[in-house]
Amino acid sequence: MADTSRGADPRVDRLRVYPVKSLDPYEPERATVLSGGGLSLDREFALLDTDGEYVNGKNERAVHRLRSAFEPPATVRLHPNGAPDEARTFDLDDGSERAAAEAWLTEFFGYTVRVERDDRGGFPDDTHAHGPTVVSTATVERVADWFDLSVGNARRRLRANIEVGGVPAFWEDRCYPSDDRDHVVGLRVGDATFEGVNPCQRCVVPSRDPDTGAEIDGFTERFIERRAAEKPPWAGDAWFDHEFRLMVNTRVPAATVGSEVAVGDAVAVIDERPR
């Protein structure tokens, strides 16, 4: 099922990884596909509480008030939102500095937080379709319009890994099977091949301001209304038990592990294949 979008020139417009799960993004020019399915550095570190639960935007609103900046291979700079003069920098490769980061985070959140690491594929949100997530730049722009947001703000809410330019809004809805759940869609990005599984079911995070955690009143209802009104015919109904879905979850064939993807890579929908 080759992509037939007229006039489209799909290319990677932006790569975003989230080295510390739930915190701010890092934008590499290229990334390697790891054995666990994720892109290099993506969600390599995670914050956990004493029960082993993630400290993330879904269950901890204070996450939105924490700013981070990452420098490979493992240096992170942390500070409360609006207080850069209080920033602390930690090398998470160093055991004592990671312990110091945990102490800083524990003080910030008000309960014990530890930092865990998985450099084989990170800590994905979807453990069944744990490849990079895909969205088009035009889709991000549409979501921004729905809520009178800047494109940058909408981008931070949606938190995709691979953003595709040169295509219309909702182009990514071509990247999963429209009429059944027993197939996947092959998607070539540069020399790498991914398999689009399903449209991502959204959580509470997109409704919240990335800097403050303040929620937009009626966000879910408005999102569902606009998604239903603007959903393209190629999206089908197989995955839409509800309309609060946007962005594509992928999985990674074994042959793709070790491949690189880069900004500027051509992107193409290849075929539909059995799961």
PAZAPA-4460 file (N, C-alpha, C; in steps of 0.05 Angstrom, whole numbers, plus 32768, in hexadecimal, padded with zeros to 4 digits):
% residues 275
    n_x    n_y    n_z   ca_x   ca_y   ca_z    c_x    c_y    c_z   seq   type   mol
   8011   7FE8   8000   8000   8000   8000   8012   8019   8000     1      M     A
   801C   801F   7FE9   802E   8036   7FE6   801E   8050   7FED     2      A     A
   802C   8063   7FF8   8020   807D   7FFF   8018   808B   7FE5     3      D     A
   7FFE   8093   7FE4   7FF4   80A0   7FCC   7FED   80BE   7FD1     4      T     A
   7FF7   80C9   7FE7   7FF0   80E6   7FEC   7FFB   80F7   7FD6     5      S     A
   7FEA   8104   7FC7   7FF3   8114   7FB1   8003   812C   7FBA     6      R     A
   8019   8130   7FAD   802A   8147   7FB3   8039   8145   7FCD     7      G     A
   8037   812E   7FDA   8045   812B   7FF4   8062   8124   7FF0     8      A     A
   8073   812E   8001   808F   8128   8001   8097   8122   801D     9      D     A
   808F   810A   8028   8093   8105   8044   80B1   8103   804B    10      P     A
   80B9   8113   805F   80D4   8113   8069   80D4   8118   8087    11      R     A
   80E9   810E   8094   80EB   8113   80B1   80F2   8130   80B5    12      V     A
   80E0   813E   80C1   80E3   815B   80C7   80F0   815F   80E2    13      D     A
   80EC   814C   80F4   80F6   8150   810F   80F7   8136   811D    14      R     A
   810D   8131   812C   810F   811B   813F   810F   8125   815B    15      L     A
   80FF   8118   816C   80FF   811F   8188   8100   8106   8199    16      R     A
   8113   8106   81AC   8114   80F0   81BF   8111   80FD   81DB    17      V     A
   810B   80EC   81EE   8106   80F5   820A   8118   80E6   821C    18      Y     A
   8131   80EE   821F   8145   80DE   822D   813C   80D6   8249    19      P     A
   812F   80E8   8257   8123   80E1   8271   8105   80E1   826D    20      V     A
   80FA   80C9   826F   80DD   80C5   8269   80CC   80DA   8278    21      K     A
   80BA   80E7   8269   80A7   80FB   8273   80B3   8117   8275    22      S     A
   80CD   811A   8272   80D9   8135   8273   80DC   8141   8257    23      L     A
   80EB   8156   8255   80ED   8165   823C   80FC   8157   8226    24      D     A
   80F7   815D   820D   8103   814F   81F6   8120   8158   81F1    25      P     A
   812D   8147   81E2   8147   814D   81D6   8144   8148   81B8    26      Y     A
   814E   8159   81A7   814A   8157   818A   8165   8150   817C    27      E     A
   816A   8136   8177   8182   812F   8168   817D   8132   814A    28      P     A
   8193   8133   813B   8191   8133   811E   818D   8117   8113    29      E     A
   8197   8103   8122   8194   80E7   811B   8192   80D6   8134    30      R     A
   8187   80BE   8131   8184   80AC   8148   8186   8090   813E    31      A     A
   818F   807E   814F   8191   8061   8149   817A   8052   8154    32      T     A
   8170   803E   8146   815B   802D   814F   8167   8017   8161    33      V     A
   815E   8016   817A   8169   8003   818D   815B   7FE9   818E    34      L     A
   8167   7FD5   819B   815B   7FBA   819B   8140   7FB9   81A9    35      S     A
   813B   7FCB   81BC   8121   7FCC   81C9   810B   7FD9   81B8    36      G     A
   8113   7FE5   81A1   80FF   7FF1   8190   8100   8010   8190    37      G     A
   810A   801C   81A5   810B   8039   81A6   8122   8045   8197    38      G     A
   8122   805F   8195   8139   806E   818A   814D   8073   819F    39      L     A
   8166   8075   8198   817C   807A   81AB   8175   8092   81BC    40      S     A
   8179   8090   81D5   8174   80A4   81EA   8157   80A7   81F2    41      L     A
   8144   809C   81E2   8128   80A1   81E8   811F   8092   8201    42      D     A
   8117   80A0   8215   810D   8095   822E   8121   8081   823A    43      R     A
   813A   8087   8237   8150   8076   8241   814F   8076   8260    44      E     A
   8147   808D   826B   8145   808F   8288   8127   8093   8290    45      F     A
   8120   808A   82A7   8105   808E   82B1   8106   8094   82CF    46      A     A
   80F3   80A4   82D8   80F0   80AA   82F4   80DB   8098   8300    47      L     A
   80E1   808B   8316   80CF   8078   8323   80CC   807F   8341    48      L     A
   80B5   8079   834C   80B1   807D   8369   80B8   8063   8377    49      D     A
   80B3   8062   8391   80BB   804A   83A1   80AA   8032   839B    50      T     A
   8093   8035   838E   8083   801F   8385   808A   8015   836A    51      D     A
   809E   8021   835D   80A6   801A   8342   8094   8025   832D    52      G     A
   8083   8039   8334   8072   8046   8320   8080   805E   8314    53      E     A
   807B   8062   82FA   8087   807A   82ED   807D   8094   82FA    54      Y     A
   8090   80A6   82FD   8089   80C1   8304   8087   80D0   82EA    55      V     A
   806F   80D3   82E0   806B   80DE   82C5   8053   80F1   82C5    56      N     A
   804F   80FD   82AE   8039   8111   82AC   801E   8105   82B0    57      G     A
   801A   80EB   82AC   8000   80DF   82B0   7FF7   80DF   82CD    58      K     A
   800A   80DC   82DF   8003   80D9   82FB   8010   80EE   830E    59      N     A
   8020   8100   8302   802E   8114   8313   802F   812E   8304    60      E     A
   801D   8140   830B   801A   8159   82FD   8034   816A   8300    61      R     A
   8043   8167   8316   805B   8177   831A   8070   8172   8305    62      A     A
   806E   815C   82F6   8081   8156   82E0   8081   816D   82CC    63      V     A
   806A   8179   82C8   8069   818F   82B4   8078   81A8   82BD    64      H     A
   807D   81AA   82D7   808B   81C2   82E1   80A9   81BD   82E4    65      R     A
   80B2   81A7   82D9   80CF   81A0   82DA   80DB   81A3   82BE    66      L     A
   80EF   81B3   82BB   80FD   81B7   82A2   8116   81A7   82A2    67      R     A
   811D   819C   828A   8135   818C   8287   8142   8192   826C    68      S     A
   815C   8190   826B   816B   8193   8252   8180   817C   8253    69      A     A
   8182   816F   823C   8193   8157   823B   81AB   815B   8228    70      F     A
   81C2   8151   8230   81DA   8151   8220   81E5   8135   821F    71      E     A
   81E6   8128   8207   81F0   810D   8206   820D   810B   820F    72      P     A
   8216   80F5   821B   8205   80DC   821C   81F1   80DB   8233    73      P     A
   81F6   80E9   8249   81E4   80E4   8260   81E3   80FB   8274    74      A     A
   81E8   8114   826A   81E8   812B   827C   81CD   8139   827B    75      T     A
   81C1   813E   8292   81A7   814B   8293   81A8   8163   82A5    76      V     A
   819C   8179   829D   819A   8191   82AD   817D   8195   82B5    77      R     A
   8178   8198   82CF   815D   8199   82D9   8159   81B3   82E8    78      L     A
   8141   81BF   82E6   8139   81D5   82F6   811B   81D9   82F6    79      H     A
   8110   81E4   830B   80F3   81EA   830B   80EC   81FE   82F5    80      P     A
   80D5   81FB   82EA   80CC   820D   82D5   80CE   822A   82DF    81      N     A
   80DA   823B   82CE   80DC   8257   82D5   80F3   825E   82E8    82      G     A
   8103   824A   82EF   8119   8250   8302   8133   8244   82F8    83      A     A
   813D   824D   82E1   8156   8242   82D6   816E   8246   82E8    84      P     A
   816D   825A   82FA   8183   825F   830C   8186   824A   8321    85      D     A
   8172   8238   8324   8173   8222   8337   817B   8208   8329    86      E     A
   8185   820A   8310   818B   81F2   8301   81A2   81E2   830E    87      A     A
   81A0   81C8   830C   81B5   81B5   8313   81BB   81A3   82FC    88      R     A
   81D4   819C   82F8   81DC   818B   82E2   81E7   8171   82ED    89      T     A
   81DE   815A   82E1   81E6   8140   82EB   81EF   812E   82D3    90      F     A
   8204   811F   82D7   820D   810B   82C4   8201   80F0   82CD    91      D     A
   81ED   80E7   82BF   81DF   80CF   82C8   81EE   80B5   82C3    92      L     A
   8205   80B8   82B5   8218   80A1   82B2   8227   809B   82CC    93      D     A
   8229   80B0   82DD   8239   80AE   82F5   8226   80A7   830D    94      D     A
   822D   8092   831B   821B   8088   8331   8216   809D   8346    95      G     A
   822A   80AB   834E   8226   80BF   8364   8216   80D7   835A    96      S     A
   821A   80DE   8340   820A   80F5   8335   81ED   80EC   8331    97      E     A
   81E9   80D3   8329   81CD   80CA   8326   81BF   80CA   8341    98      R     A
   81CE   80C2   8356   81C2   80C4   8371   81BC   80E0   8379    99      A     A
   81CD   80F3   8371   81C8   810F   8377   81AF   8119   8367   100      A     A
   81AC   810F   834E   8194   8117   833F   817B   810C   834D   101      A     A
   817D   80F3   8357   8166   80E8   8365   815F   80F8   837D   102      E     A
   8173   8101   838C   816E   8112   83A4   8161   812C   839C   103      A     A
   816A   8138   8386   815F   8152   837C   8141   814D   8374   104      W     A
   813C   8138   8365   8121   8132   835C   810F   812B   8374   105      L     A
   8119   811D   8387   810A   8117   839F   8101   8130   83AE   106      T     A
   8113   8143   83AF   810C   815D   83BC   80F7   816C   83AB   107      E     A
   80FB   816B   8390   80E8   8179   837E   80CC   816E   8381   108      F     A
   80C9   8153   8380   80AE   8147   8380   80A3   8144   839C   109      F     A
   80B4   8142   83B0   80AA   813F   83CB   80A7   8122   83D4   110      G     A
   80B1   810F   83C4   80B1   80F3   83CC   80C9   80E6   83BD   111      Y     A
   80D0   80CE   83C6   80E8   80C1   83BC   80E5   80BA   839E   112      T     A
   80F9   80C2   838F   80FA   80BD   8372   8115   80B1   836B   113      V     A
   8115   809B   835B   812E   8090   8352   812F   8092   8333   114      R     A
   8147   8091   8328   814B   8093   830C   8155   8078   8302   115      V     A
   8145   806B   82F0   814D   8051   82E4   8155   8055   82C7   116      E     A
   8165   8042   82BD   816F   8044   82A2   816B   802A   8292   117      R     A
   8164   802C   8279   8163   8016   8266   816D   8020   824C   118      D     A
   8186   8019   8245   8192   8024   822C   818E   8011   8214   119      D     A
   817E   7FFC   8217   8178   7FEA   8201   8160   7FF1   81F1   120      R     A
   814F   8003   81FD   8137   800B   81EF   8125   801D   81FF   121      G     A
   812F   8023   8217   8121   8037   8228   8108   802C   8235   122      G     A
   80F8   803E   823E   80DF   8038   824D   80C8   8043   823C   123      F     A
   80BE   8033   8228   80A9   803D   8216   808E   803F   8224   124      P     A
   807D   8051   8219   8062   8053   8223   8051   803B   821A   125      D     A
   8055   8032   8202   8046   801B   81F8   8059   8003   81F6   126      D     A
   8056   7FEF   8207   8069   7FD9   8208   8063   7FC4   81F2   127      T     A
   804E   7FC7   81E3   8048   7FB5   81CD   8051   7FC1   81B2   128      H     A
   804D   7FDB   81AF   8057   7FE9   8197   806B   7FFE   81A1   129      A     A
   8083   7FF4   81A5   8097   8005   81B3   80AB   8012   81A1   130      H     A
   80A5   8014   8187   80B6   8023   8175   80B0   8041   8178   131      G     A
   80BE   8052   8168   80BA   806F   8169   809E   8076   8160   132      P     A
   8093   808B   816C   8079   8095   8164   807C   80A9   814D   133      T     A
   8067   80AA   813C   8068   80BA   8123   8050   80CC   8121   134      V     A
   8055   80E5   8119   8040   80F8   8114   8049   810B   80FE   135      V     A
   8037   8118   80F1   803F   812C   80DD   803F   8148   80E9   136      S     A
   8051   8159   80DE   8052   8175   80E7   8037   8182   80E3   137      T     A
   8029   817C   80CD   800F   8188   80C7   7FFA   8180   80DC   138      A     A
   7FFC   8168   80E6   7FEA   815F   80FB   7FEE   816F   8115   139      T     A
   8008   8173   811C   800E   8183   8134   8003   819F   8131   140      V     A
   8005   81AA   8118   7FFA   81C4   8113   7FDB   81C5   8116   141      E     A
   7FCE   81AF   810D   7FB1   81AE   8110   7FA9   81AE   812E   142      R     A
   7FB6   819E   813D   7FB0   819C   815A   7FB5   81B7   8167   143      V     A
   7FCA   81C5   815F   7FCF   81E0   816A   7FB7   81F2   8163   144      A     A
   7FAD   81F0   814B   7F96   8201   8143   7F7D   81FA   8153   145      D     A
   7F79   81E1   8159   7F61   81D9   8168   7F5F   81E7   8183   146      W     A
   7F76   81EC   818F   7F77   81F6   81AA   7F84   8211   81AC   147      F     A
   7F89   821E   8196   7F95   8239   8195   7FB0   8239   81A4   148      D     A
   7FC0   8225   819D   7FDB   8222   81A9   7FF0   8228   8195   149      L     A
   8008   822E   819E   801F   822F   818B   8025   8213   8182   150      S     A
   8031   8210   816A   8039   81F6   8160   804D   81E9   8174   151      V     A
   805F   81F9   817E   8073   81EE   8191   8066   81E3   81AA   152      G     A
   8051   81F0   81B4   8043   81E7   81CB   8034   81CD   81C5   153      N     A
   8027   81CB   81AE   8019   81B3   81A7   802D   819C   81A3   154      A     A
   8044   81A1   8198   8058   818D   8194   8061   8181   81AF   155      R     A
   8065   8193   81C3   806D   818A   81DD   8057   8179   81EB   156      R     A
   803F   817E   81E5   8029   816F   81F0   8027   8153   81E4   157      R     A
   802B   8151   81C9   8028   8137   81BB   803F   8125   81BE   158      L     A
   8058   812F   81C0   8070   8120   81C7   8076   8109   81B3   159      R     A
   8075   810E   8199   807C   80FA   8185   809B   80F8   8183   160      A     A
   80A4   80E1   8177   80C0   80DD   8172   80C8   80E7   8156   161      N     A
   80B9   80DF   8142   80BF   80E5   8126   80A9   80F6   811B   162      I     A
   80B0   810F   8113   809C   8121   8107   80A2   8123   80E9   163      E     A
   808D   811E   80DA   8090   811D   80BD   8085   8136   80B0   164      V     A
   8095   8144   80A0   808D   815B   8091   8087   8154   8074   165      G     A
   807D   8168   8065   8078   8164   8048   805F   8154   8043   166      G     A
   804D   8151   8057   8034   8142   8053   801D   8151   8060   167      V     A
   8004   814B   8059   7FED   8158   8065   7FE8   814E   8081   168      P     A
   7FD7   815D   808F   7FCF   8154   80AA   7FC2   8138   80A9   169      A     A
   7FC8   8129   80BD   7FBE   810E   80C1   7FC9   80FA   80AD   170      F     A
   7FDE   8101   809F   7FEC   80EE   808E   7FF3   80D5   809D   171      W     A
   7FFB   80D8   80B6   8005   80C1   80C5   7FEF   80AC   80C9   172      E     A
   7FD5   80B3   80C5   7FC0   80A0   80C6   7FC1   808B   80B0   173      D     A
   7FD3   808F   809D   7FD9   807A   8088   7FEC   8065   8093   174      R     A
   7FF7   8069   80AA   800D   8059   80B4   8005   8042   80C6   175      C     A
   7FEB   803B   80C6   7FE1   8024   80D5   7FC9   8019   80C5   176      Y     A
   7FC2   8000   80C9   7FAC   7FF5   80B9   7F91   8001   80C0   177      P     A
   7F82   8008   80AB   7F69   8017   80B0   7F51   8005   80B4   178      S     A
   7F53   7FEB   80AC   7F3B   7FDB   80AD   7F3D   7FC2   80BE   179      D     A
   7F54   7FBD   80CB   7F56   7FA6   80DD   7F6D   7FAA   80F0   180      D     A
   7F6E   7F9A   8105   7F84   7F9C   8118   7F98   7F85   8116   181      R     A
   7F95   7F76   8100   7FA6   7F5E   80FC   7FBE   7F63   80EA   182      D     A
   7FC1   7F7C   80E1   7FD7   7F83   80CF   7FE5   7F9B   80DA   183      H     A
   7FFD   7FA0   80CF   800C   7FB9   80D5   8013   7FC5   80BA   184      V     A
   801D   7FDE   80BB   8024   7FEC   80A2   8042   7FF1   80A2   185      V     A
   8050   7FE8   808D   806C   7FED   808B   8072   800A   8085   186      G     A
   8085   8016   8093   808B   8032   8090   80AA   8035   808E   187      L     A
   80B3   803F   8077   80D0   8042   8074   80D8   805F   807B   188      R     A
   80EC   8061   808C   80F8   807B   8094   8115   8079   808E   189      V     A
   811E   8087   8079   813A   8083   8071   813F   8066   806A   190      G     A
   8153   8059   8077   8158   803D   8072   814B   802B   8086   191      D     A
   813C   8036   8099   812F   8027   80AE   8112   8021   80A7   192      A     A
   8108   800A   80AF   80EC   8003   80AB   80DF   7FFF   80C6   193      T     A
   80C8   800C   80CA   80B8   8008   80E1   809D   7FFD   80D9   194      F     A
   808E   7FF3   80ED   8073   7FE9   80E7   805F   7FF9   80F8   195      E     A
   804D   8007   80EA   8039   8017   80F8   8023   8004   8102   196      G     A
   801D   8006   811C   800A   7FF4   8129   7FEF   8000   812D   197      V     A
   7FEE   8018   8139   7FD4   8023   8140   7FD7   8041   8147   198      N     A
   7FC1   8050   8145   7FC1   806C   814E   7FC3   806D   816C   199      P     A
   7FD4   807E   8176   7FDA   8080   8193   7FC2   8089   81A3   200      C     A
   7FBB   807A   81B7   7FA6   8083   81CA   7FB2   8097   81DD   201      Q     A
   7FA6   80AF   81DD   7FB2   80C5   81ED   7FAA   80C3   820A   202      R     A
   7FBB   80CE   821B   7FB6   80CF   8238   7FB0   80EC   8240   203      C     A
   7FB2   80F2   8259   7FAB   810D   8263   7FC0   8122   825B   204      V     A
   7FD9   8119   8255   7FEF   812B   8251   7FEA   8141   823C   205      V     A
   7FE0   813A   8224   7FDC   8150   8210   7FC9   8166   8219   206      P     A
   7FB8   8161   822D   7FA6   8175   8236   7FB3   818A   8248   207      S     A
   7FCC   8184   8251   7FD9   8195   8265   7FEE   81A7   8258   208      R     A
   7FF0   81BF   8263   8005   81D1   825A   8020   81C5   8261   209      D     A
   8033   81C3   824E   804C   81B5   8253   805D   81C2   8269   210      P     A
   8058   81DC   826F   8068   81EA   8283   805B   81EC   829E   211      D     A
   8041   81EB   829F   8033   81EF   82B9   8022   81D7   82C2   212      T     A
   8019   81C7   82AF   8007   81B1   82B5   7FEA   81B9   82B5   213      G     A
   7FE4   81D3   82B0   7FC8   81DC   82B0   7FBA   81CF   8298   214      A     A
   7FA2   81C5   829D   7F92   81B8   8289   7F80   81CB   8279   215      E     A
   7F7D   81C5   8260   7F69   81D4   824F   7F4E   81C8   8255   216      I     A
   7F3B   81D8   825E   7F20   81CF   8264   7F14   81C4   824A   217      D     A
   7F08   81AC   824D   7EFA   81A0   8236   7F0D   8196   8220   218      G     A
   7F26   8192   8227   7F3A   818A   8213   7F32   8170   8205   219      F     A
   7F2B   815B   8214   7F25   8141   8208   7F0D   8143   81F6   220      T     A
   7EF8   8150   81FF   7EE0   8153   81EF   7EE5   8162   81D5   221      E     A
   7EF4   8177   81D7   7EFB   8187   81BF   7F0C   8176   81AC   222      R     A
   7F20   8168   81B7   7F32   8157   81A7   7F21   8142   8198   223      F     A
   7F10   8134   81A6   7F00   811F   819A   7EEE   812B   8184   224      I     A
   7EE2   8142   8189   7ED1   814F   8175   7EE0   8155   815C   225      E     A
   7EF8   8162   815E   7F07   816A   8147   7F14   8152   8139   226      R     A
   7F1D   813F   8148   7F28   8127   813C   7F14   8118   812B   227      R     A
   7EFC   8115   8135   7EE6   8108   8126   7EDF   8118   810D   228      A     A
   7EDE   8132   810F   7ED7   8143   80F9   7EEC   8143   80E3   229      A     A
   7F05   8141   80EA   7F1B   8144   80D7   7F2A   812A   80D1   230      E     A
   7F21   8114   80DD   7F2F   80FB   80D8   7F2C   80F3   80BA   231      K     A
   7F42   80ED   80AD   7F41   80E8   8090   7F35   80CC   808B   232      P     A
   7F2B   80C8   8073   7F1E   80AE   806C   7F31   8097   806E   233      P     A
   7F4B   809B   8069   7F5E   8085   806A   7F64   807B   8086   234      W     A
   7F5A   808A   809B   7F5F   8081   80B6   7F4E   8068   80BD   235      A     A
   7F37   8065   80B0   7F26   804E   80B6   7F1B   804F   80D2   236      G     A
   7F10   8038   80DA   7F03   8036   80F5   7F0E   8020   8106   237      D     A
   7F20   8010   80FC   7F28   7FF8   810B   7F33   7FFF   8127   238      A     A
   7F41   8015   8129   7F4E   801C   8142   7F3F   8032   8152   239      W     A
   7F2A   803C   8146   7F1D   8053   8153   7F04   804B   8163   240      F     A
   7F0A   803C   8179   7EF5   8038   818D   7EED   8052   819A   241      D     A
   7EFF   8065   8199   7EFA   8081   81A1   7F0D   8093   8190   242      H     A
   7F08   80AD   8190   7F17   80BF   817F   7F2E   80CC   818D   243      E     A
   7F34   80C4   81A6   7F4A   80D1   81B4   7F64   80C2   81AE   244      F     A
   7F69   80C1   8194   7F81   80B4   818A   7F8F   80C6   8175   245      R     A
   7FA9   80C8   8177   7FB8   80D9   8164   7FD5   80D2   8166   246      L     A
   7FE3   80D0   814F   7FFF   80C7   814E   7FFF   80A9   8149   247      M     A
   8015   809E   8140   8016   8082   813A   802C   8074   814A   248      V     A
   8023   805D   8156   8036   804C   8164   8041   8038   8150   249      N     A
   805B   8032   8152   8068   8020   8140   8076   800A   814F   250      T     A
   807E   7FF5   8141   808F   7FE1   814B   80A7   7FDE   8138   251      R     A
   80BC   7FD0   8141   80D5   7FCF   8132   80DC   7FB3   8129   252      V     A
   80DD   7FAD   810F   80E6   7F93   8106   8104   7F8F   810E   253      P     A
   810B   7F76   8113   8127   7F70   811C   813B   7F7B   8109   254      A     A
   8136   7F7B   80EF   8149   7F85   80DB   814E   7FA2   80DD   255      A     A
   813D   7FB1   80EB   8140   7FCE   80ED   8152   7FD6   8104   256      T     A
   8156   7FC4   8117   8166   7FCB   812F   8183   7FD2   8125   257      V     A
   818D   7FE8   812F   81A7   7FF2   8127   81A6   8006   8110   258      G     A
   818F   8008   8103   818D   801C   80ED   818B   8038   80F9   259      S     A
   8192   804C   80E9   8190   8068   80F1   8179   8076   80E2   260      E     A
   816C   8088   80F0   815A   809B   80E3   8164   80B7   80E8   261      V     A
   815F   80C9   80D5   816A   80E4   80D7   8157   80F8   80CC   262      A     A
   8159   8111   80D6   814A   8127   80CB   8150   8129   80AD   263      V     A
   813B   812C   809D   813E   812D   8080   813A   8113   8072   264      G     A
   8139   80FD   8081   8134   80E3   8074   8119   80E2   8066   265      D     A
   8119   80D5   804F   80FF   80D0   8041   80EF   80BC   8051   266      A     A
   80D5   80C0   8050   80C2   80AE   805E   80AE   80A3   804A   267      V     A
   80A8   8089   804B   8095   807E   8039   8085   8068   8046   268      A     A
   806B   8067   8040   805A   8051   8048   805F   803B   8033   269      V     A
   8065   8023   803C   806E   800D   802A   8057   7FFA   8024   270      I     A
   804C   7FED   8039   8039   7FD8   8034   802A   7FD2   804E   271      D     A
   8016   7FC0   804B   8008   7FB6   8062   800F   7F99   8065   272      E     A
   8015   7F90   807D   801F   7F75   8082   8012   7F69   809B   273      R     A
   8012   7F4F   809D   8007   7F42   80B6   8017   7F4B   80CE   274      P     A
   800A   7F4C   80E5   8018   7F53   80FE   802D   7F3E   8105   275      R     A
***
